[in-house]
Amino acid sequence: MQIPLFESQIACGFPSPAQDHIERRLSLDAELIRYPESTYFLRASGNSMKDAGIFDGDLLVVESHLTARHGEIVVAEYNGEFTCKYLQITPTKALIPANSQLPAILIHDDTDVQIFGVVRYAVHTCR
């Protein structure tokens, strides 16, 4: 399904007159899903990534074919449960929440952690 995309940028400060014409059409599938065979969606739960702009109930678009790099937001399985955190590789391996009230998950050689994918987009509901 293709939805109208207005090419004009919208002011988030003072309002500006809107343009009445659509300059092209946009498919959210085409915009958000680059690799259908390795893309999946998850709903965020909790507040561990709030400082990264990921909130409870947000829709996460995750690509599983990507090799996760230091500093990227990943979906990982930790001790049998899924979690969304920043991946830290140096100086020590860890899964880091984007909430200073929560502890990091240190990854040791015997830690049961598997990276399932890299979060490419977070779709936030405003209403």
DAZIUR-V651620 format. One record per backbone hydrogen bond with DSSP energy under -0.5 kcal/mol. CO is the residue of the C=O (numbers start at 0). NH is the residue of the N-H. E is the energy in kcal/mol with one decimal. If there is no record, write none. Layout:
<<CO,NH,E> <CO,NH,E>>
This chain:
<<0,27,-0.5> <2,25,-3.3> <4,6,-0.6> <4,22,-0.9> <4,23,-1.1> <23,4,-2.2> <25,2,-4.0> <25,27,-0.6> <26,30,-2.2> <27,31,-3.0> <28,32,-2.5> <31,33,-0.7> <34,37,-1.9> <35,38,-0.9> <37,63,-3.2> <39,61,-3.0> <41,59,-3.8> <43,56,-2.8> <46,49,-1.3> <47,97,-2.1> <48,51,-1.6> <48,53,-1.9> <49,52,-1.5> <52,54,-0.6> <54,57,-2.5> <57,43,-3.1> <57,59,-0.6> <58,122,-3.4> <59,41,-1.8> <59,61,-0.6> <60,119,-3.1> <60,120,-1.4> <61,39,-2.5> <61,63,-0.6> <62,117,-2.4> <65,67,-0.7> <68,71,-2.1> <71,73,-0.5> <71,86,-2.7> <72,118,-2.8> <73,75,-0.5> <73,84,-1.8> <74,115,-3.1> <74,116,-1.3> <75,77,-0.6> <75,82,-2.6> <76,113,-2.0> <77,80,-1.6> <80,77,-3.4> <82,75,-2.8> <82,84,-0.5> <84,73,-3.2> <85,87,-0.6> <85,95,-2.8> <86,70,-3.8> <87,93,-2.4> <92,106,-2.8> <93,87,-3.0> <93,95,-0.6> <94,96,-0.5> <94,104,-2.8> <95,85,-2.9> <97,50,-2.7> <98,101,-2.2> <103,105,-0.7> <104,94,-2.5> <105,107,-0.7> <107,110,-1.8> <110,112,-1.5> <111,78,-2.4> <113,76,-3.1> <113,115,-0.5> <116,74,-2.5> <117,62,-2.6> <117,119,-0.6> <120,60,-2.8> <121,123,-0.7> <122,58,-2.4>>
